[in-house]
Amino acid sequence: MKVFNTMTRRKEEFIPLTEGEVKMYVCGPTVYNFFHIGNARTFVVFDTVRRYFEYRGYKVRFIQNFTDIDDKMIKRANEENITVKELGDRFIKEYYQDADNLNIERATVNPRATEYIGEIISFVKDLVDKGYAYETNGDVYFNTKKFNDYGKLSGQNLEELQAGARIDIDERKKDPMDFAIWKSQKPGEPAWESPWGMGRPGWHIECSCMAYKLLGETIDIHAGGSDLAFPHHENEIAQSEARTGKSFAKYWMHSAFVNVNNQKMSKSLNNFFTAREILEKYEPDVIRLFMLSGHYRTQINFSVELLESTKSALDRLYNAISILENLLGEVKIEQLTDDEKQYIKDLASYKEKYIEKMDDDFNTADAISTIFDLVRDINTNLGVDSSKELVNYSLNLIRELGSPLGILQKSTKGSLEEEIEKLIEERQQARKNKDWALSDKIRDDLKARGIVLEDTPQGVRWKKA
């Protein structure tokens, strides 16, 4: 299995720290609002990575944090006249609702920053004691110039990073690139006692601390959206490795952005969508298939037209499942025939190709294409003369390859007949309205799915071609 490592900018063979196990940390949401479709892609991508590792037999310890103390949270809590904890509790609950609806598996642990204040203070104190951090009027900053490897994830040195960054001038810092790991309390802010006075954690320190506490000094994979590579992950590396003297993560993975109608998603452009808004209109399988139809390191474009196209593609896959489920009740032969024994070997080659694609840096785009090829083959070669064993094998294979992607697990049993009858009614109404184009389209769509309509004096009948 190969993984593209952001740190080295190349694909590397995946060799876990402990054989058969994967320790994986993925940066989670700041819980002050519903998560948007860009976040959704990150969560779906790394849920799929986790699922695929499990499919390949690994035991995965998967940590995804909740940032529940942050400037944005404080601002919104004050606007709503509630506590930051109340706001965090509310949107953690909303996160679980949307993530569950997207068929995202629950993390092994979802730590909250505020549950690790003691550990964070110890972490900051160690950095101060080692000379990597300094205190100024209750604020504690990490001294980036003390950490010689600062910039190695970005592939740039301090001067290059400083030139390309938007930095607020802060006279309390020794260097403009130094970052806060502990913040002194401002009026109206929640705070905790520390050696530097009342204050709260900086953003970057929480992930380093929780990864260390829950996974150890060095982890297999640290992942998140590409927007986190700098400064968040860069800063995590600096403070973690400064404290332990050991490599923080063996592999770094980053998922690319989602554009909306070929523009960067932005509230000012009125093209900002939450996952919940999209879930109200589309099935989770549609959204996951859309998110995974491009390689995770490739930017994807979100639009209603593309979602509709994905929905149609998914319908083709579920139609194949529906036909197979219905065939199980119709076929008469139980055991494989001699010809089918050879054909099953042909079908098994699709699984081999699927694994080959997913082993190549989780290439979900090509893996999905392989599933469509498999379904096309099955649609062509299976029918009422097939054996029950072959139909079962084919059905289970489609579901097996869909499982790491989090799709194609729903049963369609009994729904095919209902759907066809509904379409026949729509066609009859179109004929009454003299809407011949719609009537013909419904007939042709059904024909493409292997359903033939017969207009008789007694009404419309249908059969499988």
Order of alpha helices (4+ residues) and beta strands (2+ residues): beta-beta-beta-alpha-beta-alpha-alpha-alpha-beta-beta-alpha-beta-beta-alpha-beta-alpha-beta-beta-beta-alpha-alpha-beta-alpha-alpha-alpha-alpha-alpha-alpha-beta-beta
